[in-house]
Amino acid sequence: MSRPLRADAQRNRDRLIETALAAFGHDGSDVTLESIAKRAGVGIGTLYRHFPTREALVEAVYRTELGKLCDAAPELVRTLPPDEATRAWMDRFVAYMTTKRDLGDALRAVIASGGDPYGESLERLTQAVTVLLEAIDRTDVVPLDVLATLGGIAIGAGEVGPSDGMLDLVMNGLRYRP
């Protein structure tokens, strides 16, 4: 088991992940690690200390975004009425899918190198949706159906624009009791 990072090292790591996310979204997968380090205000050695390969950085960015999304579900349920929490999480899911799309080429390179950035994704996402469905008392709904629907909306949103109307439609469907 590894020791926790010192506070300054953790700040550097977090800043590198945040900067890399923005860089991959803006510049695509061709962005250099040197430019990411420079934008983050750290030396290239600091970047390599935290992420020995480009693939390790990409995977850390992806897993960080996945963690933010999945960890948001119970927090939203604690702080908002259940239907508002569920709808707010749906917005976050679409944003997460946009991030995943922005990282697409970089994630494919991770997979080609033998990495598995998606290894825990489905389980974590299913757990998050289950928390939300329980909160709105819709345990009769299959979490994977919700994820597939939201995934389709996120893909469509990239093609046709904002997804608010589509997400509202799904939320209204979840409110409906046959």
C-alpha positions as CSV (number, residue, x, y, z in Angstrom):
1,M,0.0,0.0,0.0
2,S,1.4,3.4,-1.0
3,R,1.7,6.3,1.4
4,P,-0.5,9.3,1.0
5,L,1.0,12.1,-0.9
6,R,2.3,15.2,0.8
7,A,-0.1,18.2,0.5
8,D,2.1,20.0,-2.1
9,A,2.5,16.8,-4.1
10,Q,-1.2,16.1,-4.1
11,R,-1.9,19.7,-5.3
12,N,0.6,19.2,-8.1
13,R,-1.0,15.9,-9.1
14,D,-4.5,17.4,-9.0
15,R,-3.4,20.4,-11.0
16,L,-1.8,18.1,-13.6
17,I,-5.0,16.1,-14.0
18,E,-7.1,19.3,-14.3
19,T,-4.7,20.8,-16.8
20,A,-4.5,17.6,-18.8
21,L,-8.3,17.4,-19.0
22,A,-8.5,20.9,-20.4
23,A,-5.6,20.3,-22.8
24,F,-7.0,17.1,-24.2
25,G,-10.4,18.8,-24.6
26,H,-8.9,21.8,-26.3
27,D,-5.9,20.5,-28.2
28,G,-6.8,16.8,-28.7
29,S,-4.6,13.8,-28.0
30,D,-1.6,15.4,-29.8
31,V,-1.0,17.8,-26.9
32,T,2.5,17.3,-25.5
33,L,3.2,16.3,-21.9
34,E,5.7,19.1,-21.8
35,S,3.0,21.7,-22.6
36,I,0.7,20.1,-19.9
37,A,3.4,20.4,-17.3
38,K,4.1,24.0,-18.3
39,R,0.5,25.0,-18.2
40,A,0.2,23.3,-14.8
41,G,3.1,25.3,-13.5
42,V,5.3,22.3,-12.8
43,G,8.4,20.8,-14.3
44,I,8.3,17.8,-16.6
45,G,10.0,15.7,-13.9
46,T,7.1,16.4,-11.6
47,L,4.7,15.2,-14.3
48,Y,6.7,12.0,-14.8
49,R,7.0,11.4,-11.1
50,H,3.2,11.2,-10.9
51,F,2.5,9.8,-14.3
52,P,5.4,7.7,-15.7
53,T,3.7,7.4,-19.1
54,R,1.2,9.4,-21.2
55,E,-1.2,6.5,-20.8
56,A,-1.0,6.8,-17.0
57,L,-1.9,10.4,-17.2
58,V,-4.9,9.8,-19.6
59,E,-6.2,7.0,-17.4
60,A,-5.9,9.2,-14.3
61,V,-7.8,12.0,-16.0
62,Y,-10.5,9.6,-17.0
63,R,-10.8,7.8,-13.6
64,T,-10.9,11.2,-11.8
65,E,-13.8,12.4,-14.0
66,L,-15.6,9.0,-13.4
67,G,-15.0,9.3,-9.7
68,K,-16.4,12.9,-9.6
69,L,-19.5,11.7,-11.4
70,C,-20.2,8.6,-9.3
71,D,-19.4,10.3,-6.0
72,A,-21.8,13.1,-6.8
73,A,-24.9,10.8,-6.7
74,P,-25.0,10.2,-2.9
75,E,-24.0,13.8,-2.3
76,L,-26.8,15.1,-4.5
77,V,-29.3,12.8,-2.8
78,R,-28.2,14.2,0.6
79,T,-28.5,17.9,-0.5
80,L,-31.4,18.0,-2.9
81,P,-34.9,16.6,-3.2
82,P,-34.6,13.1,-4.9
83,D,-36.0,14.1,-8.3
84,E,-33.8,17.3,-8.4
85,A,-30.8,15.2,-7.4
86,T,-31.5,12.7,-10.2
87,R,-32.0,15.4,-12.8
88,A,-28.8,17.2,-11.7
89,W,-26.8,14.0,-11.9
90,M,-28.1,13.5,-15.5
91,D,-26.6,16.8,-16.4
92,R,-23.3,15.7,-14.9
93,F,-23.5,12.4,-16.8
94,V,-23.8,14.3,-20.1
95,A,-20.8,16.5,-19.2
96,Y,-18.9,13.3,-18.3
97,M,-19.7,11.8,-21.7
98,T,-18.5,14.9,-23.4
99,T,-15.2,14.6,-21.5
100,K,-15.0,11.0,-22.5
101,R,-15.5,12.0,-26.1
102,D,-12.8,14.6,-25.8
103,L,-10.4,12.0,-24.5
104,G,-11.5,9.4,-27.1
105,D,-8.2,9.2,-29.1
106,A,-6.1,9.3,-26.0
107,L,-8.2,6.6,-24.3
108,R,-8.0,4.4,-27.4
109,A,-4.2,4.7,-27.2
110,V,-4.4,3.6,-23.5
111,I,-6.4,0.5,-24.6
112,A,-4.0,-0.2,-27.5
113,S,-1.1,-0.2,-25.0
114,G,-2.8,-2.8,-22.8
115,G,-4.5,-0.5,-20.3
116,D,-8.1,-0.9,-19.2
117,P,-9.4,2.6,-18.2
118,Y,-13.0,1.3,-18.3
119,G,-12.4,-1.6,-16.0
120,E,-14.5,-0.3,-13.1
121,S,-16.7,2.2,-15.0
122,L,-19.9,0.1,-15.5
123,E,-19.9,-1.1,-11.9
124,R,-19.4,2.4,-10.5
125,L,-21.9,4.0,-12.8
126,T,-24.5,1.3,-12.0
127,Q,-24.0,1.9,-8.3
128,A,-24.5,5.7,-8.7
129,V,-27.7,5.2,-10.7
130,T,-29.0,2.7,-8.2
131,V,-28.5,5.3,-5.4
132,L,-30.6,7.8,-7.5
133,L,-33.3,5.3,-8.4
134,E,-33.7,4.2,-4.8
135,A,-34.0,7.9,-3.8
136,I,-36.9,8.5,-6.2
137,D,-38.4,5.1,-5.2
138,R,-38.0,3.6,-8.7
139,T,-36.3,0.3,-7.8
140,D,-38.4,-1.3,-10.6
141,V,-36.2,0.5,-13.2
142,V,-33.1,-1.3,-14.4
143,P,-30.0,0.9,-13.8
144,L,-28.4,-0.3,-17.1
145,D,-31.5,0.9,-19.0
146,V,-31.0,4.4,-17.5
147,L,-27.3,4.4,-18.4
148,A,-28.0,3.3,-21.9
149,T,-30.7,6.0,-22.3
150,L,-28.4,8.7,-20.9
151,G,-25.6,7.5,-23.1
152,G,-27.7,7.8,-26.2
153,I,-28.8,11.3,-25.2
154,A,-25.2,12.3,-24.6
155,I,-24.2,11.0,-28.0
156,G,-27.2,12.8,-29.6
157,A,-26.4,16.0,-27.7
158,G,-23.1,16.1,-29.3
159,E,-24.8,16.1,-32.7
160,V,-27.9,18.2,-32.1
161,G,-27.0,20.6,-29.3
162,P,-28.2,20.9,-25.7
163,S,-29.8,17.9,-24.2
164,D,-32.0,19.6,-21.5
165,G,-35.3,18.7,-23.2
166,M,-34.3,15.0,-23.7
167,L,-33.1,14.8,-20.1
168,D,-36.4,16.3,-18.9
169,L,-38.3,13.7,-20.9
170,V,-36.4,10.9,-19.2
171,M,-36.9,12.5,-15.8
172,N,-40.7,12.8,-16.5
173,G,-40.7,9.1,-17.5
174,L,-39.1,8.2,-14.2
175,R,-41.7,10.3,-12.4
176,Y,-44.5,8.4,-14.2
177,R,-46.0,5.5,-12.3
178,P,-47.8,2.9,-14.5
